[in-house]
């Protein structure tokens, strides 16, 4: 099974430190108008599909009769909660610049006199790039750890709700509880893999309010509308939050973990701790928010996330007992 487009894109940009990358930043057209105008919101619970678009199921802060909930309703035992703490806002959280994986080297800086604004050399057989002409704004919940208990308590009800309203073709599909994000009005992105020779170029030509990417190799790339409204920051390029993993093929579903993106050292420490204690208190632990870059083998049917390896390790230990 080959990696999905989201797998390839996300695993190469996790090292940027901004969160979990979304290959399709646009809000879904099935959302209410006011949601499409503003994009994802803190408190959204949903899934990331194989193309890299976030599918909002409900929001834990919004009432049952909110327009967002008209499409699917809300999970069993749903009660909206109060926002725990403030939301930190940053207008220039990501400056206008390219973000790319290792092995991509910029050889031409932005030059308004040239039709080619950026040029990059490729020295690896796979990678990804994101260019934000207008940078990105950020909203982050100041106390996200307080939502861990909420997620653990409601995970099974949320998962049963998701199974009813989502196309969960495999058993270990994850839910995401959004505690922050980075939004932009315009973007250009692409990814490539399995180059026969680790050499090539990417050229970025300014076209309206986005960049037209040209690859000298086979690649998948797309961009926002060239005449996008640059004042409307509703395109979500990174999310931060909790990933909820359920073992649905056991006779009694259990919550394997509610985890955040972590640094490599904290992940190794948590794996060691889990091996010693086995499953008890697996959800406890570290509060680092920096994402990591790890390869997943074998290829996953769901979009790649750095905690997949840990969760599947713990799942295998339960299955063999």
C-alpha positions in Angstrom: 0.0 0.0 0.0 1.5 3.3 -1.1 1.4 6.4 1.0 -1.4 8.8 0.5 -0.7 12.3 -0.8 -1.4 13.6 2.7 1.1 11.1 4.2 3.8 12.2 1.9 3.2 15.9 2.4 2.7 15.8 6.2 5.6 13.7 7.2 8.0 16.0 5.3 6.8 19.3 7.0 6.3 18.1 10.5 9.9 19.3 11.4 8.8 22.9 10.8 7.5 23.1 14.4 4.1 24.6 13.6 2.0 21.5 14.0 0.3 18.9 11.8 0.3 20.0 8.2 -2.8 19.9 6.1 -2.4 19.4 2.4 -5.8 20.9 1.6 -6.2 24.1 3.7 -9.6 25.1 2.5 -12.7 24.6 4.7 -15.1 22.0 3.4 -17.9 23.3 1.3 -20.4 21.3 3.4 -19.8 23.6 6.4 -22.1 26.6 7.2 -21.2 29.8 5.4 -19.9 31.5 8.6 -17.6 28.5 9.2 -16.2 28.6 5.6 -15.6 32.3 6.0 -13.5 31.9 9.1 -12.1 28.4 8.7 -11.4 25.8 11.4 -11.9 26.9 15.0 -10.5 25.9 18.4 -12.6 23.0 19.8 -13.4 21.4 16.5 -13.4 17.6 16.5 -13.0 15.7 13.3 -10.9 13.6 11.0 -8.2 14.2 8.3 -9.0 12.5 5.1 -6.4 10.9 2.8 -6.3 14.0 0.6 -5.4 16.1 3.6 -8.6 18.0 4.3 -10.0 18.4 7.8 -13.6 17.2 8.2 -15.3 18.9 11.1 -17.9 16.8 12.9 -18.8 19.0 15.8 -17.3 21.6 18.2 -17.1 21.0 21.9 -17.7 24.6 22.8 -20.8 25.1 20.7 -24.4 24.4 21.7 -26.4 21.5 20.2 -28.5 23.9 18.1 -25.5 25.7 16.5 -25.6 25.8 12.7 -22.4 23.7 12.6 -24.4 20.8 14.2 -27.3 20.9 11.7 -25.6 18.5 9.3 -24.8 15.6 11.7 -26.1 16.5 15.1 -23.9 15.8 18.1 -22.6 12.7 19.9 -24.3 10.8 22.6 -24.1 12.5 26.0 -22.9 15.7 24.4 -22.6 18.8 26.6 -20.8 21.9 25.4 -18.0 23.0 27.8 -16.6 26.4 28.7 -13.4 27.5 27.0 -10.6 26.6 29.4 -8.3 29.6 29.5 -7.6 32.3 26.9 -6.7 32.0 23.2 -3.4 33.5 22.2 -3.4 35.4 19.0 -0.4 36.2 16.8 -0.7 38.1 13.6 2.6 37.2 12.0 3.1 33.8 13.5 4.7 32.6 10.2 6.4 35.2 8.1 5.9 35.3 4.3 8.4 32.7 3.2 8.8 29.1 1.9 8.7 26.2 4.3 10.2 23.0 3.0 11.7 19.6 3.9 15.3 18.8 4.3 17.1 18.2 1.0 15.5 21.2 -0.6 17.9 24.2 -0.9 16.9 27.7 -1.9 19.2 29.0 -4.5 17.3 32.1 -5.6 15.8 34.6 -3.2 12.6 36.6 -3.9 13.3 39.0 -6.7 10.5 41.3 -7.9 12.4 42.0 -11.1 12.5 38.4 -12.2 9.4 36.3 -13.1 10.9 33.5 -11.0 10.7 34.6 -7.4 12.2 31.5 -5.8 14.2 28.6 -7.1 15.2 25.5 -5.2 17.6 22.6 -5.8 16.4 19.1 -4.8 19.0 16.6 -3.3 16.7 13.9 -1.9 14.3 11.5 -3.7 11.2 12.9 -1.8 10.1 16.0 0.0 7.5 18.7 0.3 7.2 22.5 0.1 4.8 25.2 1.3 5.0 28.9 0.3 2.9 31.5 2.1 3.0 34.8 0.2 1.2 36.6 3.1 2.4 34.6 6.0 0.0 33.1 8.6 -1.8 34.1 11.7 -2.0 31.8 14.7 -4.6 31.1 17.4 -3.6 28.7 20.2 -5.4 27.7 23.4 -3.3 28.9 26.3 -4.1 25.7 28.4 -4.6 22.8 26.0 -3.6 20.2 28.6 -7.0 20.8 30.4 -8.8 19.2 27.4 -7.0 15.9 27.7 -9.4 14.6 30.4 -12.4 15.8 28.3 -11.1 13.8 25.4 -10.4 10.7 27.4 -13.9 10.9 29.0 -15.8 11.3 25.7 -13.6 9.4 23.2 -15.8 6.4 22.8 -18.9 8.4 22.3 -17.1 10.6 19.8 -15.7 7.6 17.9 -19.1 5.9 17.6 -20.5 9.2 16.3 -17.7 9.4 13.8 -18.3 5.9 12.6 -21.9 6.8 11.8 -21.1 10.0 9.9 -17.6 9.3 8.4 -16.3 6.8 5.9 -14.1 4.9 8.3 -12.9 2.1 6.1 -10.3 0.8 8.6 -10.5 0.2 12.3 -7.8 2.4 13.7 -9.0 5.8 12.3 -8.1 8.7 14.5 -10.0 11.7 15.7 -8.5 15.2 16.2 -9.4 17.8 18.8 -8.1 21.1 17.6 -6.5 23.4 20.2 -4.8 25.7 17.8 -4.0 26.4 14.1 -2.2 28.6 11.6 -4.3 30.3 8.9 -3.4 32.1 5.8 -5.3 33.8 2.9 -3.2 32.2 0.1 -0.7 29.4 -0.3 1.1 27.2 -2.8 2.3 23.6 -1.9 3.5 20.4 -3.4 5.3 17.1 -2.7 7.3 14.6 -4.7 8.6 11.1 -4.0 10.6 8.2 -5.5 12.7 10.4 -7.8 15.0 8.0 -9.9 17.8 10.5 -9.3 18.0 12.7 -6.2 18.3 15.9 -8.3 15.8 18.4 -9.7 14.5 21.9 -9.3 11.4 23.8 -8.1 10.6 27.3 -9.5 8.0 29.5 -7.9 6.5 32.2 -10.2 4.3 34.9 -8.6 0.9 34.8 -10.1 -1.7 37.1 -8.5 -1.8 36.4 -4.8 -0.2 33.0 -4.9 2.8 31.2 -6.6 2.7 29.0 -9.6 5.1 26.0 -8.8 7.1 24.4 -11.5 8.8 21.1 -10.8 11.4 19.5 -13.1 10.3 16.1 -11.7 7.1 14.3 -11.3 5.2 16.0 -8.4 1.8 16.7 -7.0 1.1 20.4 -6.4 -1.7 22.9 -6.2 -2.4 26.4 -4.9 -5.1 28.7 -3.6 -7.0 30.9 -6.0 -4.7 33.6 -7.5 -7.3 36.3 -6.8 -8.0 35.2 -3.2 -9.0 37.9 -0.8 -5.7 38.5 1.1 -7.6 39.9 4.1 -9.5 36.7 4.7 -7.3 34.3 6.8 -9.5 31.2 6.6 -7.1 28.6 5.0 -5.7 26.3 7.7 -2.1 25.1 6.8 -1.3 23.6 10.3 -3.3 22.4 13.2 -2.3 21.7 16.8 -4.2 19.6 19.3 -4.9 16.1 20.5 -5.1 12.9 18.5 -7.5 10.3 19.8 -6.8 6.7 18.9 -9.3 3.9 19.4 -8.9 0.2 19.2 -12.2 -0.6 17.6 -11.5 -4.3 16.6 -11.2 -5.4 20.2 -14.4 -7.0 21.8 -14.7 -3.9 24.0 -13.3 -0.7 22.3 -10.6 1.0 24.4 -9.0 4.4 24.2 -5.3 3.7 23.4 -4.2 7.3 23.8 -4.9 11.0 23.7 -1.6 12.4 22.5 0.0 15.6 21.4 2.8 16.1 19.0 6.1 15.7 20.8 9.8 16.2 20.5 11.9 13.2 19.6 13.4 12.9 23.1 10.0 13.2 24.9 8.6 10.5 22.6 11.4 8.1 23.4 10.9 8.8 27.1 7.2 8.2 26.8 7.8 5.0 24.9 10.2 3.8 27.6 7.7 4.7 30.2 4.9 2.9 28.4 7.0 -0.3 28.0 7.7 -0.3 31.7 4.1 0.3 32.8 2.5 -1.4 29.8 -0.9 0.2 29.3 -1.8 1.8 32.6 -1.8 5.6 32.6 -0.7 5.7 28.9 -2.4 9.1 28.5 -0.3 10.8 31.2 2.8 12.7 30.5 4.5 15.3 28.5 3.4 18.7 27.5 5.8 19.5 24.7 4.0 20.8 21.6 6.9 20.6 19.0 6.1 18.1 16.3 8.6 15.4 15.2 9.5 13.9 11.9 9.5 10.1 11.9 9.0 7.6 9.1 6.2 5.2 9.4 6.6 1.6 8.3 4.6 -0.2 7.0 2.6 2.5 5.1 -0.5 3.5 6.9 -4.0 3.6 5.4 -4.8 6.8 7.3 -2.9 10.1 7.1 0.5 10.0 8.8 0.9 11.4 12.3 4.0 11.1 14.5 2.2 9.2 17.3 1.1 6.5 14.9 4.2 4.4 15.7 3.7 4.5 19.4 0.0 3.9 19.3 0.4 0.8 17.0 3.1 -0.6 19.3 0.8 -0.4 22.3 -2.1 -1.8 20.2 0.0 -4.8 19.3 0.8 -5.4 23.0 -2.9 -5.4 23.9 -3.8 -7.7 20.9 -1.3 -10.4 22.0 -2.5 -10.6 25.6 
